Amino acid sequence: ASIPEPNETFQSGDLLYSIISTNPPHVSVVGHVDGDNAQGELDIPSTVTCEDVTYTVTEIGKWAFKNCSGLTGFAIPSTIDTIQEGAFYGCSGFTGTLDLSFSTAVFKEHVFRECSGFTELILPLFISEIPQGLFGGCSGLTGTLSLPETVEIIGEGAFARCSGYTGLVLPSGLREIREQAFAGCTGFTGNLVFPETVTHIKYEAFGHCSGFSGDLIIPTSVVELGNTQKSDYYINPEPYSTFEDCFDHLVLSQSLDTIGPRCFAGCSRLTGDLVMPEGLKAVFSYAFEGCTGLTGLTLNDSLAIIGPYAFSGCNGIQGTVTFPENISIGHDAFGWCEGIEALVLPHNMDFTYNSSLRGYVFVGCTGLTELDIPEGWTRIEQSNFAMCSNLQTVHLPESLLGGQSFADCTSLSGILVVPDLVQRIEMMTFRSCSQLDCIVLGDSINYIAEPAFQDTELDSLVIKAMTPPELRRMTTQGAWHFPDDLSIVVPCGTLEAYHNAEGWSDFTNITEDCGSGLIEFEGSEWYYEIQNENGNITYQHLEYAADTTINHKEVVIIIRTNTLYDKGEHQDVTHEYLYEEDNVVYWWNKDLQEFTVLYDFGASQGDEWEIKVGMETLTMHVDAVDYYNYDGQWLKMLRVSDDGDLFGGTIVYGVGHLSSFFPEQLMTRGKGYGVTGLRCYWNYGNLLFTVSRNDCDAIYAEWHNGIEEQEMVENQFNIYPNPTEGVLFVETHGRASLQAETYRITNLMGQTLMSGTITVEPQRIDVSELPQGMYFISVGKGARKFVVNR
């Protein structure tokens, strides 16, 4: 007979063999003569003879006994060095213990997968890697799974769906737990303890292991949770997360570099605050989706990526979330995080990460009431803040170019100013923002998709663009989404262009904004800067105080306080009297006892007016009439000059002179200080105009020393209570220079109502006879304002 060649098969007894080699003679057992109907115990010999050649059985071939449901057991001879892929796949008839303790064979993938009859597993003593799917689906295995100390790698799906196990002990030298290694092992109970050697825990490794309890502590050796290479799988995410439904608390490794897709998705049992490790670089898609028990979130400064849906539906997160600079963030990353109350956003945030879809990052964050987007942002992607239904105010940066979307922000109210650089308003941008009174569109607007304003119920629309922007309906035959008589305000001089422009010509209530000259004195305050000859910089405060009548004119009283040193320690308080008539502001000349023109807001270029200051006269020339856009409002301005350059500069309609409200250069000659410019203008506590917003009442001490310092301290005093109902106490801090000083109480007209001497500490003054109102008390060089209430 001929000698069999390699790969030839033959039968010996009930088994089929395939020749691996003839020198030395080795064979692989590749099946049973009865196929998957094989019954009983499987006895694999160590040798087999064919054609007078004795072969050593060294291998069990691929899928050799697949689905042999009648086999009840087997013995593996010591000659076997390799068991190929799926050798016993689906052999569900096995019973008892699967004892591999003395086997030295190399096990390939899926060897015992779906072998559901075994009740106990004893692994080889020297195995270093448990291959992919080796025991996947062996649901009959029970008790505690204790892995040998030699195991370093647990392969993908190695014990997936082994749902009968109740405990797990990981070896001390374990390095890597791969994808789905224990996914679906729902019987595990107790805590899961990772050895300090583990560096990678791949996605779905413990998915649906819902019986674990206690804290999940990720050791410092772990650098990756989940699979970063699967970070693109955000559209069709994997069915399980790495730790879905596991554990009550989470402690992340400080050395952690990445958190992969769906790592903790659906872990609704996790509670408390989540603090990201300092070294973390990326949180990929769906990483914490649906973790509804989390109550707080702290992001680390080095975090560069937050993937799509990473924290979507984490509606238990409360308080403020602060984002690091230059972070890249994906679609819907914080969608429906309803508990977040505030966002501290970076100057640079990229919304395009890993997605052809853009936007919806903060959709449905109903806990937000105020939003401050910092300078540096150039774009807000589609619907990023849509359905933030409790959002009331939004500050948009001047750097914004376009793309903003606040659809269904039903609490957004008042006036919303769209920055000047924005060119396009896209569809649905402000849909259903029904509480907005007015939207101001910047001067670069050139396109408006008119459905952007659907269901807004605006009172007015202010457009700063000098050229009418293109107005696009949803359909050519569709109705406008705001009424024909909506108040539309356009820049001065553009009314005819808007009336003739396509689309805009359909609206009947378009008006020009050329500004108003009237100053609203009641409730107003002005702060101007003072430069003192001793080197320090202080401020002047002008404040409306009351109304009065002078020469049959309805006059307002303005209290002018010059803070010449530190607050309250060296002040100069006077009263000024003004009234308005026919766009002219008149000012009371105390020396001449008559009113003189201060501002002529009705003047045109080339006009003049005279101001009488003391015994002198200034002739003001109107060099130009201009328009200035401030915070969404067009303001008319007069550019004025005088021959001595004493009161030249800019006078803004509704605000006043930007250098000094009054001709201070004449009024302060020889007094050692000068008023040099407007800092800010307020009305009823609202900042309406500012040159230096955070600098209204700041004091900059260039130098304090010697006698001046001593005098400043010694002339300080306090008063209390303020307001008072009848008794005022003056406390001089024991300063000798203030003892025996005369105090004087004046009304807003500067009339002295009470006076006396400071004799005790504190001095008690009965002011119960004074009518309700505002007064001043002066002691030494200092003055304090106080209010009497009834």
SENU-338318 format. One line per field, with one value per residue (C-alpha): x, y, z; residue in three letters. Coordinates in steps of 0.001 Angstrom, whole numbers. Each point is the difference from the previous one (the first is absolute). Example, Ala and Ser with C-alpha at 12.3 -4.5 7.8 and 13.67 -1.06 7.14 Angstrom:
BEGIN
east	c(12300  1370);
north	c(-4500  3440);
up	c(7800  -660);
residuo	c(ALA  SER);
//
This chain:
BEGIN
east	c(0  1095  1142  -2573  1082  -493  -3585  -1398  -2726  -718  -2260  1067  -2764  -2721  2315  1264  3596  1984  3716  2017  3429  1641  3361  -586  -3389  -2609  -3739  -2904  -3337  -2501  -3373  -2266  -1358  -3523  568  -1985  -1995  2942  -1009  1571  3542  2573  3237  2810  3041  3563  1007  -1750  1218  -767  1689  2478  1066  -567  -891  81  -3259  1210  -2966  -3786  -982  -2200  -3690  761  -2947  -2125  -3608  504  -2770  87  3544  32  3732  3485  3602  2884  3221  3268  1214  -2432  1885  -2619  -3799  -1127  -2792  -3498  1047  -2884  -2217  -3641  531  -2837  -287  3146  -507  2064  3433  2093  3429  2808  2395  2743  -335  2942  -1854  -333  -3684  -1194  -3142  -3518  1100  -2718  -2388  -3670  916  -2816  51  3120  -526  3605  3140  3573  2418  3532  2555  2396  -2271  997  -2781  -3613  -847  -2939  -3355  1649  -2879  -2527  -3589  867  -2949  -84  3302  -595  1796  3014  2216  3588  2474  3532  2735  1749  -2803  1040  -2615  -3711  -1057  -3008  -3229  2003  -2741  -2830  -3468  1353  -2959  222  3154  -532  3527  3157  3611  2459  3671  2598  1997  -2906  830  -2905  -3723  -1224  -3338  -3075  2194  -2735  -2919  -3351  1350  -3030  529  3115  -455  2150  2777  2320  3659  2503  3700  2423  1535  -3031  628  -2942  -3646  -1695  -3549  -2890  2457  -2569  -3120  -3215  1879  -2759  597  3212  -310  2058  2698  1630  3620  2049  3674  2739  1472  -2995  594  -2949  -3603  -1878  1433  1166  97  -3761  -556  -1675  -2787  -2325  -2809  -595  1462  794  -2833  1842  2263  3253  -1605  -3706  -2279  3025  916  -1126  3049  2891  3596  2034  3727  2088  2151  -2976  575  -3254  -3526  -1330  -3449  -2876  2404  -2520  -3117  -3178  1697  -3027  1061  3089  -532  1900  2391  2158  3498  2100  3674  2549  1696  -3172  84  -3215  -3514  -1414  -3547  -2774  2604  -2402  -3290  -2986  1970  -2968  1307  3028  -474  3079  2663  3513  1962  3798  2131  1760  -3202  77  -2925  -3567  -1671  -3596  -2639  2749  -2194  -3358  -2912  2037  -2881  1159  3120  -536  1780  2678  2062  3285  1676  3745  1412  270  -2263  -1581  -3540  -2413  -3650  -2514  2794  -2083  -3469  -2793  2288  -2904  1653  2978  -562  2956  2745  3452  995  3533  1075  567  -2290  -199  -3398  970  1742  -524  -3271  -1575  -2866  571  -1778  -2541  2846  -2077  -3467  -2647  2180  -3044  1870  1898  -1395  2901  2657  3171  1928  3529  1889  1816  -2991  -641  -2864  -2747  -1060  -3563  -2332  2838  -2257  -3368  -2778  1842  -3446  998  2798  -842  3034  2829  3134  1505  3643  1016  2175  -3013  -328  -3127  -1801  -1660  -3169  -2342  -3132  -2683  1786  -3408  1224  2519  -1255  736  2415  2417  2899  1568  3630  1119  2132  -2912  -1029  -2743  -3030  -991  -3379  -1517  2793  -2438  -3069  -2528  2080  -3371  1152  2515  -1057  2656  2822  2804  1842  3569  1239  1428  -3315  -534  -2345  -3022  -1885  -3241  -1287  2790  -2592  -2905  -2286  2215  -2721  2594  -920  2808  2866  3007  2290  3304  975  154  -869  -3257  890  -1468  -3263  -840  -3372  -365  -2014  -630  -3709  285  -1152  2460  520  -308  -2810  66  -133  2955  2072  3214  2678  2753  3052  -432  -55  -951  -3797  -536  2346  -1949  -3358  1126  1782  -1567  -1763  469  -2419  -2830  377  -1856  1715  3645  1556  3451  1987  1780  358  -1476  1645  -1896  1828  -2062  1154  -2223  1770  3240  3621  3210  3579  2887  3709  2019  3756  1520  3260  1279  80  -3102  -3022  -3453  -3497  -2845  -3519  -3074  -3383  -3571  -1330  -3358  -2161  -462  -1181  2248  -1283  -3199  1940  -343  3597  1877  2665  3229  2394  3578  2520  3686  1918  3413  1653  -1246  -3775  -1644  3225  455  -3043  -1334  -3811  -2013  -3430  -844  -3392  -1180  -3109  -793  -2133  -267  3075  2124  1457  276  2353  -291  2852  396  2122  -2418  -3111  -1373  -267  2404  74  2082  -883  -1978  -1048  -1983  3121  1227  3470  1274  -2264  1293  -1181  1398  644  492  2365  286  793  1476  -1571  776  -1125  -622  326  -1777  2630  -1999  -3143  731  -1550  1473  -1161  210  -1303  -2587  -1222  786  942  282  3157  1138  3694  676  2929  768  2766  1848  -435  -1619  -3190  548  -736  -3084  -3472  -2158  -3767  -1655  3338  1910  3528  2582  2784  -1835  -3695  667  2815  2306  3182  -1334  -1665  3056  2767  2566  -1624  2613  -2142  -1734  -2917  1254  -2720  -3208  342  -3653  -3600  -2793  -3752  -1942  2844  327  3287  -983  3351  3579  3500  1527  -2719  1817  1592  -2889  1155  3535  2803  3604  2426  3245  1589  -1077  2513  914  -2359  -2583  -379  -414  -2527  -1987  -264  -742  -2879  -1841  -3353  -2959  -3734  -2697  -2705  -522  -2872  -1142  -3448  1020  3441  3348  3307  3299  3126  3364  2163  1560  1760  1240  -403  -3743  -656  -1658  -645  -3274  -2400  -2438  -3104  -1229  -2842  332  -120  3098  -1949  1234  -2768  1925  3451  1886  3313  1516  698  -345  726  -2416  -1958  -3794  -2016  -3802  -1278  -3576  -1270  1383  -2502  484  2655  3718  2490  3726  2051  3449  2734  3392  910  -2218  -3648  -2513  -3401  -2852  -3717  -2776  -2866  -3362);
north	c(0  3587  2139  2755  3544  3098  1312  -3403  -1252  -3458  -1716  -1940  -1301  2674  2913  1756  1168  2290  -495  3025  -1421  -3323  768  -38  -1670  2339  178  2207  -1429  1785  -1540  -2942  -2477  797  3729  2149  -3112  -1405  -1416  -763  437  1187  -1978  1606  -2301  1259  -2019  -1505  -2445  204  -2078  -1333  3536  1053  3690  2118  1913  3560  2127  298  1681  2992  -521  -3746  -761  3054  -374  -3614  306  -3721  -11  -165  291  -366  -548  1905  -2039  1648  -223  2708  3285  2040  160  1928  2582  -1118  -3635  -648  2921  -578  -3372  565  -3574  60  -304  380  1587  1244  -701  1462  389  -2289  849  1667  463  3340  914  1976  2168  -1201  -3557  -515  2739  -789  -3190  529  -3334  470  1122  521  1175  -665  1921  -1056  945  1748  1756  3652  1032  -1069  243  1703  -1644  -3026  -560  2464  -1068  -2748  1087  -3100  767  949  1199  2293  372  128  574  -1468  2413  -561  1662  3367  464  -813  -90  1468  -1658  -2649  -452  1948  -1061  -2412  1105  -2697  1272  1824  1199  1076  49  1592  -1016  2367  183  784  2632  184  -774  73  722  -1699  -2253  -366  1649  -1344  -1794  1131  -2314  1701  1459  1934  2425  -169  507  740  -762  2922  -1548  520  2590  -506  -849  -140  870  -2136  -1928  -151  1026  -940  -1465  1538  -2015  1777  2464  2519  2233  -454  1018  285  -536  2468  -2459  348  2386  -938  -866  -1240  149  3298  -1512  -427  3689  490  -2432  2593  -340  -3715  -577  -3479  -1738  -59  2460  -968  78  417  -381  -628  1535  2867  2285  622  948  616  -610  3166  -1408  -608  1332  -834  -1158  -1862  -145  -1172  -702  845  504  -932  -209  1540  -1374  2206  2877  3012  2429  -1116  1515  -534  -934  2705  -2013  -922  1074  -1394  -1101  -1684  -456  -1193  -431  1027  120  -515  97  1636  -436  2273  3242  2018  174  1432  57  99  2659  -2432  -1465  505  -2103  -629  -2256  0  -867  -388  1300  12  -568  472  1989  -282  2155  3219  3345  1379  -1803  1684  -840  127  2098  -1355  -2974  -1831  -1127  -2195  1  -207  -416  1536  -361  -39  519  1782  624  2052  3549  1835  -428  1551  -168  394  2645  -2719  -3020  -2191  -1560  -2054  -2949  -3380  909  1008  1063  3229  1586  -1028  -105  1539  -697  -329  1298  1456  931  2787  3458  2177  -518  2010  -1017  1417  1969  -2247  -2014  424  -2451  -1767  -3141  -973  -217  -105  1636  -991  -867  1549  1087  1872  2012  3650  2013  -558  2056  -603  924  2683  -2619  -2094  -490  -2128  -3297  785  -1877  426  -1687  -660  1981  1110  1977  2112  3520  3677  1136  -2364  1657  -1906  1154  2121  -2683  -2409  -68  -2639  -919  -3529  -1732  -627  1875  1704  -2178  160  2456  1456  2187  2027  3614  1090  -1464  2307  -1193  1235  2158  -2928  -1824  -770  -3029  -902  -3273  1499  -3189  670  2124  -2451  372  2660  2647  2780  3580  1346  -1013  2339  -368  1867  -925  3019  -2262  -1960  -3681  -2686  -1193  -3618  -1636  -3734  -211  2596  18  -318  2604  1970  -1315  3434  2471  2630  2770  -1273  2942  -189  2567  678  2317  3684  834  -3500  179  419  -2891  -2350  1191  -872  -3293  -3331  -1564  3001  2019  -2219  1446  3144  1084  623  3023  1559  254  3337  178  2334  2982  -188  -1197  -2037  1717  -1836  -3116  871  -159  943  -894  2055  -408  2508  421  1639  1916  -2222  -2932  -1973  -637  185  670  2479  -1204  1809  -1172  1148  997  1744  2501  3651  3274  2931  3051  -1894  -2809  -3676  -681  -3162  -23  -1811  -749  225  -1804  293  -2791  1599  -2677  -3320  -484  2138  1424  3086  979  3164  1  2578  246  816  957  -831  -146  -1010  1812  -450  -2265  2482  -742  3118  360  2369  2536  632  3099  1682  -1551  -953  -3014  -445  -2514  -3105  -2283  781  -3407  1631  1554  -910  44  3599  1203  1667  654  1816  -1408  2441  -1462  2276  3364  -1482  -1063  -2988  -66  -3582  -895  -3033  -1520  -3085  -1982  -3704  -3317  -2537  -3545  -1014  -3320  -345  3611  2724  3170  3435  1934  3592  593  3367  2332  3404  2486  -765  -3771  19  -1995  -1568  -3632  -2166  510  -3135  338  -1308  -302  3268  1197  -2803  2167  1625  615  3654  2298  -1252  1503  3472  -1040  -1724  2444  141  -2761  -2681  -2462  -459  -2045  -1980  -2262  -1985  -3433  -1114  1160  -1787  408  -1705  -2423  -945  656  1860  1257  -658  759  -2277  -2305  -1325  3313  2218  907  -1378  1920  -352  1262  904  922  818  1139  2291  2735  -690  -3580  1094  2658  -2458  -2487  2598  1533  -3289  -554  -2379  388  -2525  -1141  1016  324  1206  508  2686  -363  290  -991  1515  -2037  1756  -2995  2110  2321  3040  2218  -720  512  3358  394  1533  -2253  1427  -1648  1404  -767  -565  3747  435  1779  -654  -1567  -1081  481  -860  -1147  -3473  -435  -3719  -3343  -827  3246  -469  2381  175  425  -1009  3478  -192  -902  -3291  312  209  2184  639  187  1648  -340  1556  -612  -3054  -383  -2835  -451  -1430  -611  621  -2487  120);
up	c(0  -615  2887  892  -761  2234  100  -974  2345  1269  2469  3029  2209  316  -635  -3077  -277  -2278  -503  1147  -899  -835  1525  2805  -453  1593  -503  967  1074  -2224  761  825  -2537  1259  -442  2434  1013  1924  3380  3393  1238  -2469  370  -1981  -125  251  -3114  -2980  -2732  -3685  -2753  2485  1009  3573  345  3122  547  655  -977  90  -3284  -778  772  405  2302  -594  1234  1149  2549  909  1345  3796  672  -1386  1011  -1571  -217  1008  -3603  -1102  -370  -1901  72  -3046  -362  963  594  2458  -955  998  1721  2426  1278  2169  3761  3126  182  -2870  1441  -2062  2895  -1323  -3669  -1659  -3277  -1744  -191  -3011  -264  881  943  2641  -1042  704  1910  2433  1863  2143  3598  1039  -1771  1021  -2186  -965  2620  -2372  -2477  -699  -2369  -119  -3714  -1582  730  1659  2464  -1399  638  2511  2097  2205  1732  3649  3106  43  -3025  1254  -2777  300  1062  -3329  -1998  -1492  -2738  -34  -3625  -1725  1171  1896  2651  -1620  1200  2619  2050  2671  1659  3277  727  -1818  1170  -2404  51  1433  -3248  -2336  -2631  -2411  -44  -3567  -1653  1500  2139  2660  -1796  1125  3119  1926  2975  1369  3472  2460  -857  -2987  874  -2730  528  -285  -3133  -2285  -2718  -2410  611  -3383  -983  1302  2189  2817  -1875  1835  2969  2065  3186  1013  2866  1963  -1429  -3379  509  -3168  982  -881  -2492  -2356  -2903  -2237  712  -3051  -3516  -1429  -3476  249  746  -3376  823  1463  -2536  657  3461  1341  1902  3319  1768  1691  3446  -777  3026  2244  3352  2208  39  -2355  768  -3145  -303  84  -2796  -2278  -3510  -1814  723  -3030  -1590  2219  2838  2745  -2116  1826  3418  1651  3386  87  2422  1296  -1668  -2906  -12  -3108  604  -757  -2744  -1889  -3661  -1490  929  -3088  -1279  2333  2791  2805  -1889  2281  3282  1674  3545  -435  1933  -993  -2709  146  -3245  111  -1705  -2350  -1457  -3787  -1290  1080  -2543  -1273  2622  2633  2855  -1741  2348  3206  1422  3618  -473  1951  325  -2299  -2627  -901  -3312  -734  -2807  -3564  635  -2938  685  -1929  -964  2895  2558  2821  -1488  2589  2988  1630  3373  -1223  1236  -1518  -2588  186  -3630  -1393  -2478  -2583  -404  -3119  -667  -3047  1672  -1664  -1587  -3250  2266  1889  2884  2632  2546  2806  -1393  2701  2868  1692  3195  -1767  730  -1167  -2642  -468  -3107  208  -2602  -2450  -1167  -3691  -447  1914  -1816  -835  2985  2517  2583  -1429  2456  2959  1056  3184  -1596  640  -1058  -2489  -540  -3422  -681  -2463  -1744  -1079  -3755  -266  425  3299  917  2950  -1327  2648  2735  1177  3038  -1899  607  -411  -2687  -1743  -1817  -2890  -428  -2917  -1674  -514  -3661  -195  2105  -943  183  3445  1775  2391  -552  2881  2049  883  2912  -2004  -363  -2447  -2074  -1116  -3111  -515  -2832  -2054  -450  -3687  94  2105  -394  1169  1736  2490  1825  -96  3059  1623  495  -121  829  -2139  -2242  -123  -3021  5  -3573  -2307  -2983  330  463  -2237  1547  -911  575  616  -3213  -2664  824  3772  2483  2084  3511  1534  -667  -2728  2589  2084  1204  -2048  845  -2530  14  -522  -3727  -1240  213  -3742  -821  2282  -1343  -3517  789  -975  2960  2276  -2082  1329  3502  931  3223  -884  1696  243  3236  -5  3762  2608  1633  3260  3099  2442  3182  2443  1306  -1813  1179  -1778  908  -1423  618  2031  -280  3061  31  2851  -2428  945  -2224  1553  -1308  -206  747  -1323  1250  -451  3416  -265  -1865  905  -1536  -911  -1892  -755  -1715  936  988  939  2721  -783  2871  -1165  2230  -814  1752  251  2106  1369  137  2646  1331  -2128  -2014  -1604  -172  -1946  -1569  -3602  -1453  -3524  -2132  -3601  -2528  -3780  -211  1971  3443  2193  2983  2971  199  3716  -520  -2400  1601  -3411  -2274  -2881  -2862  774  -2961  -3151  -1284  -2787  -1530  -3472  -1481  -94  2825  3186  3545  3035  3471  2893  2596  3030  -1535  -3185  -3287  -2243  -3613  -1081  -3708  -1470  -2268  -1006  747  39  1018  2366  609  3627  1296  -2757  30  -2488  1867  -1546  874  -195  -684  1655  577  1507  -596  3223  -273  3435  -666  -3396  -793  -469  1431  -253  -201  3154  1859  84  -652  -91  1441  2924  483  920  -1263  2746  -1439  799  3251  1514  -925  2780  2036  -645  -1919  -3331  -1339  -2992  -1383  451  1554  17  12  1919  238  2792  558  -3675  -1760  -3165  -1218  973  -1103  2633  1284  3100  917  1139  3514  53  1688  -1111  2611  -1715  3334  3566  2531  2844  1156  -2728  1164  3615  -886  -2033  2857  2663  -1924  -451  1715  -232  544  950  -358  -3615  -836  3410  1496  2492  1548  -1781  1620  -1139  708  -447  963  2767  -2479  1892  -3042  -79  3707  669  -3771  -1089  -1842  -2511  -1508  -3328  -2373  -3715  -639  2174  2773  3543  2096  3103  1477  3166  1409  238  3710  743  -1700  -1608  -354  149  -2190  103  -3586  734  -914  -3520  -2728  -1814  -2682  -836  1898  404  3190  -88  2628  -636  -3643  -326  -968  148  -1608  2074  -321  2502  -214  1722);
residuo	c(ALA  SER  ILE  PRO  GLU  PRO  ASN  GLU  THR  PHE  GLN  SER  GLY  ASP  LEU  LEU  TYR  SER  ILE  ILE  SER  THR  ASN  PRO  PRO  HIS  VAL  SER  VAL  VAL  GLY  HIS  VAL  ASP  GLY  ASP  ASN  ALA  GLN  GLY  GLU  LEU  ASP  ILE  PRO  SER  THR  VAL  THR  CYS  GLU  ASP  VAL  THR  TYR  THR  VAL  THR  GLU  ILE  GLY  LYS  TRP  ALA  PHE  LYS  ASN  CYS  SER  GLY  LEU  THR  GLY  PHE  ALA  ILE  PRO  SER  THR  ILE  ASP  THR  ILE  GLN  GLU  GLY  ALA  PHE  TYR  GLY  CYS  SER  GLY  PHE  THR  GLY  THR  LEU  ASP  LEU  SER  PHE  SER  THR  ALA  VAL  PHE  LYS  GLU  HIS  VAL  PHE  ARG  GLU  CYS  SER  GLY  PHE  THR  GLU  LEU  ILE  LEU  PRO  LEU  PHE  ILE  SER  GLU  ILE  PRO  GLN  GLY  LEU  PHE  GLY  GLY  CYS  SER  GLY  LEU  THR  GLY  THR  LEU  SER  LEU  PRO  GLU  THR  VAL  GLU  ILE  ILE  GLY  GLU  GLY  ALA  PHE  ALA  ARG  CYS  SER  GLY  TYR  THR  GLY  LEU  VAL  LEU  PRO  SER  GLY  LEU  ARG  GLU  ILE  ARG  GLU  GLN  ALA  PHE  ALA  GLY  CYS  THR  GLY  PHE  THR  GLY  ASN  LEU  VAL  PHE  PRO  GLU  THR  VAL  THR  HIS  ILE  LYS  TYR  GLU  ALA  PHE  GLY  HIS  CYS  SER  GLY  PHE  SER  GLY  ASP  LEU  ILE  ILE  PRO  THR  SER  VAL  VAL  GLU  LEU  GLY  ASN  THR  GLN  LYS  SER  ASP  TYR  TYR  ILE  ASN  PRO  GLU  PRO  TYR  SER  THR  PHE  GLU  ASP  CYS  PHE  ASP  HIS  LEU  VAL  LEU  SER  GLN  SER  LEU  ASP  THR  ILE  GLY  PRO  ARG  CYS  PHE  ALA  GLY  CYS  SER  ARG  LEU  THR  GLY  ASP  LEU  VAL  MET  PRO  GLU  GLY  LEU  LYS  ALA  VAL  PHE  SER  TYR  ALA  PHE  GLU  GLY  CYS  THR  GLY  LEU  THR  GLY  LEU  THR  LEU  ASN  ASP  SER  LEU  ALA  ILE  ILE  GLY  PRO  TYR  ALA  PHE  SER  GLY  CYS  ASN  GLY  ILE  GLN  GLY  THR  VAL  THR  PHE  PRO  GLU  ASN  ILE  SER  ILE  GLY  HIS  ASP  ALA  PHE  GLY  TRP  CYS  GLU  GLY  ILE  GLU  ALA  LEU  VAL  LEU  PRO  HIS  ASN  MET  ASP  PHE  THR  TYR  ASN  SER  SER  LEU  ARG  GLY  TYR  VAL  PHE  VAL  GLY  CYS  THR  GLY  LEU  THR  GLU  LEU  ASP  ILE  PRO  GLU  GLY  TRP  THR  ARG  ILE  GLU  GLN  SER  ASN  PHE  ALA  MET  CYS  SER  ASN  LEU  GLN  THR  VAL  HIS  LEU  PRO  GLU  SER  LEU  LEU  GLY  GLY  GLN  SER  PHE  ALA  ASP  CYS  THR  SER  LEU  SER  GLY  ILE  LEU  VAL  VAL  PRO  ASP  LEU  VAL  GLN  ARG  ILE  GLU  MET  MET  THR  PHE  ARG  SER  CYS  SER  GLN  LEU  ASP  CYS  ILE  VAL  LEU  GLY  ASP  SER  ILE  ASN  TYR  ILE  ALA  GLU  PRO  ALA  PHE  GLN  ASP  THR  GLU  LEU  ASP  SER  LEU  VAL  ILE  LYS  ALA  MET  THR  PRO  PRO  GLU  LEU  ARG  ARG  MET  THR  THR  GLN  GLY  ALA  TRP  HIS  PHE  PRO  ASP  ASP  LEU  SER  ILE  VAL  VAL  PRO  CYS  GLY  THR  LEU  GLU  ALA  TYR  HIS  ASN  ALA  GLU  GLY  TRP  SER  ASP  PHE  THR  ASN  ILE  THR  GLU  ASP  CYS  GLY  SER  GLY  LEU  ILE  GLU  PHE  GLU  GLY  SER  GLU  TRP  TYR  TYR  GLU  ILE  GLN  ASN  GLU  ASN  GLY  ASN  ILE  THR  TYR  GLN  HIS  LEU  GLU  TYR  ALA  ALA  ASP  THR  THR  ILE  ASN  HIS  LYS  GLU  VAL  VAL  ILE  ILE  ILE  ARG  THR  ASN  THR  LEU  TYR  ASP  LYS  GLY  GLU  HIS  GLN  ASP  VAL  THR  HIS  GLU  TYR  LEU  TYR  GLU  GLU  ASP  ASN  VAL  VAL  TYR  TRP  TRP  ASN  LYS  ASP  LEU  GLN  GLU  PHE  THR  VAL  LEU  TYR  ASP  PHE  GLY  ALA  SER  GLN  GLY  ASP  GLU  TRP  GLU  ILE  LYS  VAL  GLY  MET  GLU  THR  LEU  THR  MET  HIS  VAL  ASP  ALA  VAL  ASP  TYR  TYR  ASN  TYR  ASP  GLY  GLN  TRP  LEU  LYS  MET  LEU  ARG  VAL  SER  ASP  ASP  GLY  ASP  LEU  PHE  GLY  GLY  THR  ILE  VAL  TYR  GLY  VAL  GLY  HIS  LEU  SER  SER  PHE  PHE  PRO  GLU  GLN  LEU  MET  THR  ARG  GLY  LYS  GLY  TYR  GLY  VAL  THR  GLY  LEU  ARG  CYS  TYR  TRP  ASN  TYR  GLY  ASN  LEU  LEU  PHE  THR  VAL  SER  ARG  ASN  ASP  CYS  ASP  ALA  ILE  TYR  ALA  GLU  TRP  HIS  ASN  GLY  ILE  GLU  GLU  GLN  GLU  MET  VAL  GLU  ASN  GLN  PHE  ASN  ILE  TYR  PRO  ASN  PRO  THR  GLU  GLY  VAL  LEU  PHE  VAL  GLU  THR  HIS  GLY  ARG  ALA  SER  LEU  GLN  ALA  GLU  THR  TYR  ARG  ILE  THR  ASN  LEU  MET  GLY  GLN  THR  LEU  MET  SER  GLY  THR  ILE  THR  VAL  GLU  PRO  GLN  ARG  ILE  ASP  VAL  SER  GLU  LEU  PRO  GLN  GLY  MET  TYR  PHE  ILE  SER  VAL  GLY  LYS  GLY  ALA  ARG  LYS  PHE  VAL  VAL  ASN  ARG);
//
